[in-house]
Amino acid sequence: MKIFYENARNLYDILIGESYDFKEKDLIVIPDEELNLIPFEVLVSNDHQINNDKSAYHKLKYLIQDVNISYLYSSHLLDKVKEKPKKDDREIFIGVAPKFENNRISNLESNISEIENAYSFYNESGKILLGRNAKLNYFLNEVKNYKIAHLATHAIYNDRIPLDSRIEFADTSLHIYQLYAMEHNLDLAILSACETATGKQNKGEGVISLSRAFIQSGCSKVIASLWSISDKKTSVLMNDFYKDFSKGIPSHQALSNAKRKYLEEAMTQYTHPYYWASIIQIGAEENKSNKLPQFYYLILLLSIVIAVFIFLK
């Protein structure tokens, strides 16, 4: 607890400090190198005497409690969010929650209910592929007709061969190399699975991850995870996300609202950032002007990485 607090507090002072105008409620982070592995949501702005209190996470004030946070891989994407033309006759929602047979992969407890709850917010308009019916070819044939795809399943990141990283369906896997060529018209992909936003750091190229593959294949925004996540807690978070998002609230704000609500209502032992900070949005809302929005704070400084190494030793 003490190490986490000291690092989160120091990084807040270095990365945010007094330079950010908190009248502006939208923060876009463009991280570099190891900063790709840090959810800025957990940076701590208040001083607190930790002492021997190992469960004081609920007493900390996190950056997410002040601003709505999203991420980008590069600044040029701000003006190219809607570069790829989308079909006008798309339906809204397609959800996927597989069950796995023959012990191929362990089954998740809450993924089917997560998809069913999300589906209910759209008056069951769209399509859901559940259990044995969550097959890859069926999804690939259907996904081009939808605006939102929500995949509640397992994902496997291959550190040795990043392009072999994959998302699991009931019958087989969808690999990163397949995603780059996938035909779709998605505005938003929700990858409710482990480590879908993390990947190998390539110098000058950034992170190779499942979420990046969706972005580069033409999806405007991706909600993904930085580490292995709690199935049950993620289901709660996503349910609160849809309560706002289905009403027209922008996805980055809806996700930030869900995290704030979680921190307000969770039992003390479940306020550790492990349970709520892994899920992030990559990609910004459509920017209709040609100017860089003044209310976005862009973090691109390579020198910050040096400070990260100092405080994380």
HUUR-V843719 format. One record per helix or strand of 2 or more residues. SS is the DSSP state (H for helix, E for strand). FROM is the first residue (numbers start at 1). LEN is the number of residues. Records with the same first field share a line. If there is no record, write none. Layout:
SS=FROM-LEN  FROM-LEN
This chain:
H=2-14  33-5  40-3  57-3  63-3  75-5  111-10  136-10  162-3  176-4  210-7  231-15  251-15  268-3  273-3  304-9
E=26-4  68-4  91-8  126-6  146-7  155-2  166-3  173-3  188-5  200-3  206-3  221-5  279-4
